[in-house]
Amino acid sequence: MEPREMGMAGPSRLARLGALELPTPIRTAPAGPPLEQPTILIADSHEINRRVLRGILRCEPYRVLEAAHHEEAFRLLEREKIDLVVLDLMLPDIGAPEFCRRLKLQRHTRLIPLLVMTSVQGVENEIAGLESGADEFLTKPLHPAVVRTRIATMLRQKAAIDSLEEAEGILFALAQAIEQRDTCTGLHCERLALISVTIGHSLSLTQRELVALYRGGFLHDIGKVSVPDAILRKPGPLTEEEWRIMRGHTIHGEAICRPLKTLAPVLPIIRHHHERWDGSGYPDGLRGEQIPLLARILQIADIFDALTSERPYKPALPWQEAVAILQEETRRGWRDPELVAVFRSICESKTEFTQALCPNLEPDVVRTSLENMRVALLQ
Ligand SMILES: [Fe+2]
């Protein structure tokens, strides 16, 4: 939110307050290897199977790694930048379903395509392979041309996903740089994501909505890239023209993120996080439930974090005072009364939540909470 302004308003389908456990950790992706040559990991306990596959791929421009056991496979996944896993359905001690579950759980491996193979014929077996979470399934004996074609297709898809991820990564980095320029509060985006997703959990929102909230925590103010420092960091009140430029960050932010289809659920948050419940906000003057719920949630989180954070022009307020201000703004007609009530309940009932939101908290604690939350989102 703008330093000189406090928030906006809320929802109505307020489900019960759910548990606020803030999930489990996620690691950042290991430093990636050179990607001109895709890396394939073959996880199969039978040496002969690995040798056959390696032979089929011998003339292809791939780097092939092998693992005879799932522990070895996960060690390689931890250490290397793998583009495709070829897995034996009956990998000892774990099996394809559990292997796949673990693969999809970790942030740095969740998008790696999985090709499962089995030597057992039959539709039931094929169904079991696909139900394990595999992206593709092949039955042995392998036809070399089919294997090569299938792998080439999966690697092309992986390359497309990588480029999307890269584009998203750039936007996220840009958003964080902008936030630093604006507020000088290093973990503002992380806390917004944490608060927003916690509210979303309490409202029993869908996974897609929670992910949008998480991303919105980082991207909501990305449009401030279009606002000059002289305005963004101006110590005194803004002129009407300066306010016009400042308000434009909502529309510019939406325009920046619109080309990425994966960010479509985040666009309403970016555009509408400064609307007000009574219609006096911007950019569209939406009122009440016309304002997208996710935007109202992000707004509450944004205001709360601004109030409980120290800024050059103000001290950090205790969470109780921040909630009181939110309630006062609700009385003025700016905020969604139901959503503010829910948020107050969260703060009062979950001390670990308010502790985790304390701006004076050790950055590592905030990061851990956020990592936990990310893993929960992936489950
Ligand atoms: Fe904003």
Boltz pocket constraint, residues with backbone or C-beta under 6 A from the ligand:
constraints:
  - pocket:
      binder: B
      contacts: [[A, 1], [A, 2], [A, 220], [A, 221], [A, 249], [A, 273], [A, 274]]
      max_distance: 6.0
